[in-house]
Amino acid sequence: MRPAGTTLGRNFLRGLVLAALALPGLAFGADAPAADGPVEGVDYVVIQGGQPYRPLAPGEKVEVVEVFAYWCPHCAEFQPVLEPWVRNLPKDVRFTYVPAAFNPSDAFARAFFAAETKGAAVRLHPLVYDAVHRQHVLARNATPDELAWFYGQQGLGQAAMKAAMLSPEVDALMQRAREFALRSRLPGTPAMVVNGRYLITPRTYEDALRIADQLIAKVRAAH
């Protein structure tokens, strides 16, 4: 049976999402102006001292990161738009999902990384959104036990997932994600960052991908 839910404290990033929606140029949903290329201060901001989430491997020229939160309704709306775009990226562009991990005890972020250690995070990524926002199988403040149950239903093993969520390996991944988010000065979620240096500031979901394409071309041309 599915574990009973408990009420948790409000996640720190909920406030960041609201702050992002209040800032011009950062809220998804407004009409996007046409542009011939990415404009600094309009389409993106430069992250001073920014570094990729992970070092680029041989043959990779560009890293694109989406920082997301499973409880975030805007991230859930963005995912069906983002997914086909990711599938068509050039081979020298590495795309990485990174959960917003400001709170070290964030159960959703820990569950994502636990699934990642088992090679299942990307495969199950859309299913978690569905469980939270469409099927309502998981609450937006789901507990570690509830998430271990859910991932167990997807074949990862409930006990194994619970242990992985509390492992030192996931502790280290949570710390790296937190440092990346703080270094990138994210205004909210979803957020896209190119090569750790360019934070995209879109007006619509489609606008985010347009700007990402332009920044990818800019970075590749510089190599």
C-alpha positions in Angstrom: 0.0 0.0 0.0 1.0 3.6 -0.5 2.3 5.2 2.7 0.2 7.8 4.4 1.2 11.4 3.7 2.5 13.9 6.2 2.7 17.7 6.0 6.2 19.1 5.5 7.5 22.6 5.8 7.3 24.8 2.8 10.3 24.4 0.5 12.6 27.3 0.2 12.4 27.3 -3.5 8.7 28.0 -3.5 9.5 31.5 -2.7 12.0 31.7 -5.5 9.5 30.6 -8.0 7.1 33.3 -6.9 9.9 35.8 -7.0 10.8 34.7 -10.6 7.2 35.2 -11.7 7.3 38.7 -10.4 10.4 39.7 -12.4 9.9 41.0 -15.9 11.6 38.8 -18.5 11.8 35.8 -16.2 8.1 34.7 -16.0 7.0 32.1 -18.6 3.8 33.0 -20.3 4.2 36.5 -21.8 4.6 37.1 -25.5 8.2 36.8 -26.7 9.6 39.4 -29.1 11.4 38.1 -32.2 15.2 38.4 -32.1 18.0 37.6 -34.5 20.3 36.4 -31.8 20.5 36.2 -28.0 20.7 39.6 -26.3 22.6 39.9 -23.0 20.3 41.4 -20.3 17.2 40.4 -22.3 17.5 36.8 -23.3 20.2 35.8 -20.8 22.5 37.0 -18.1 26.1 36.2 -17.7 27.0 34.3 -14.5 30.2 35.7 -13.2 32.6 32.9 -12.4 30.1 30.3 -13.7 31.3 26.8 -14.3 29.5 23.8 -15.9 27.7 21.5 -13.5 30.1 18.8 -14.6 33.3 19.2 -16.6 32.9 18.7 -20.3 34.0 15.3 -21.5 36.1 14.8 -24.7 33.9 15.5 -27.7 31.5 17.7 -25.7 31.4 21.4 -26.5 28.3 22.5 -24.7 26.5 21.7 -21.5 22.8 22.6 -21.1 21.3 22.2 -17.6 17.7 22.4 -16.6 17.3 23.1 -12.8 13.8 21.8 -11.9 11.6 20.9 -9.0 9.0 18.1 -9.2 6.6 20.1 -7.1 6.9 23.1 -9.5 3.8 23.4 -11.8 5.8 25.4 -14.3 8.4 22.7 -14.5 5.7 20.1 -15.2 4.3 22.3 -18.0 7.7 22.8 -19.5 8.7 19.1 -19.5 6.6 18.0 -22.6 8.0 21.0 -24.5 11.6 20.3 -23.4 11.7 16.6 -23.9 11.5 16.4 -27.7 14.0 19.3 -28.0 16.5 17.4 -25.9 16.2 14.3 -28.1 17.3 16.4 -31.1 20.4 18.0 -29.6 23.7 17.6 -31.5 26.0 14.9 -30.2 28.5 17.5 -28.8 25.8 19.0 -26.6 25.3 17.4 -23.2 21.9 17.9 -21.5 21.6 17.4 -17.8 18.6 17.5 -15.4 19.5 18.9 -12.1 17.0 19.0 -9.2 16.8 22.2 -7.2 18.6 21.2 -4.0 18.7 24.2 -1.7 17.3 22.1 1.2 19.7 19.1 1.9 16.7 17.1 3.1 14.6 17.8 -0.1 13.0 14.3 -0.7 12.3 14.8 -4.4 15.8 15.9 -5.2 17.2 12.9 -3.2 14.9 10.6 -5.0 16.0 11.9 -8.4 19.7 11.4 -7.5 19.0 7.9 -6.0 17.3 6.9 -9.3 20.2 8.4 -11.2 22.7 6.2 -9.4 20.6 3.3 -10.7 20.5 4.6 -14.2 16.7 5.2 -14.1 16.3 9.0 -13.4 15.8 10.2 -17.0 13.5 7.3 -17.9 11.2 7.9 -14.9 11.5 11.7 -15.0 8.1 12.3 -16.8 6.4 9.7 -14.7 7.2 11.6 -11.5 5.7 14.8 -12.9 2.6 12.8 -13.9 2.3 11.3 -10.4 2.4 14.7 -8.8 0.5 17.0 -11.1 -1.9 14.8 -13.1 -2.5 11.5 -11.3 -2.0 13.1 -7.8 -0.5 9.8 -6.6 2.3 11.9 -4.9 1.8 15.1 -3.0 4.0 18.1 -3.8 5.5 17.6 -0.3 5.9 13.9 -0.6 8.0 12.2 2.1 11.0 10.0 1.5 8.9 6.9 2.4 6.3 7.9 -0.2 8.9 8.5 -2.9 10.6 5.2 -2.1 7.2 3.5 -2.5 6.6 5.2 -5.8 10.0 4.4 -7.3 9.6 0.9 -5.9 6.5 0.6 -8.0 8.6 1.4 -11.1 10.8 -1.6 -10.4 13.7 0.0 -8.5 12.9 -1.6 -5.1 11.4 0.4 -2.3 14.0 -0.6 0.3 16.9 0.0 -2.1 15.6 3.4 -3.1 15.2 4.5 0.6 18.7 3.4 1.3 20.1 5.1 -1.8 18.3 8.4 -0.9 20.2 8.4 2.4 23.5 7.3 1.0 26.8 9.4 1.1 26.8 9.2 -2.8 23.5 11.1 -2.9 24.7 13.5 -0.1 27.5 14.5 -2.4 25.2 14.9 -5.4 22.9 17.1 -3.4 25.8 19.3 -2.3 27.0 19.7 -5.9 23.5 20.6 -7.1 23.1 23.1 -4.3 26.5 24.7 -5.1 25.6 24.9 -8.8 22.2 26.6 -8.1 23.7 29.1 -5.7 26.6 29.9 -8.0 24.1 30.4 -10.9 22.0 32.8 -8.8 18.8 31.1 -10.0 15.6 33.2 -9.7 13.4 30.2 -9.6 12.4 27.0 -11.5 12.5 25.9 -14.2 15.9 27.5 -15.1 18.2 26.7 -18.0 21.9 27.3 -17.8 24.3 26.9 -20.7 27.9 25.9 -19.9 27.5 27.2 -16.4 27.9 30.7 -17.8 24.7 31.8 -19.4 21.4 31.9 -17.4 18.5 32.0 -19.9 15.7 34.6 -19.0 12.8 33.6 -21.3 9.2 34.8 -21.6 7.7 31.5 -22.8 8.7 27.9 -22.8 9.3 28.0 -26.5 11.4 31.2 -26.0 13.6 29.3 -23.6 14.5 26.8 -26.3 15.0 29.4 -28.9 17.5 31.2 -26.7 19.1 27.9 -25.8 19.6 27.1 -29.5 21.2 30.5 -30.1 23.5 30.2 -27.1 24.5 26.7 -28.1 25.4 28.0 -31.6 27.4 30.8 -30.0 29.4 28.5 -27.8 30.0 26.0 -30.6 31.2 28.7 -32.9 33.8 29.8 -30.3 35.4 26.4 -30.3 
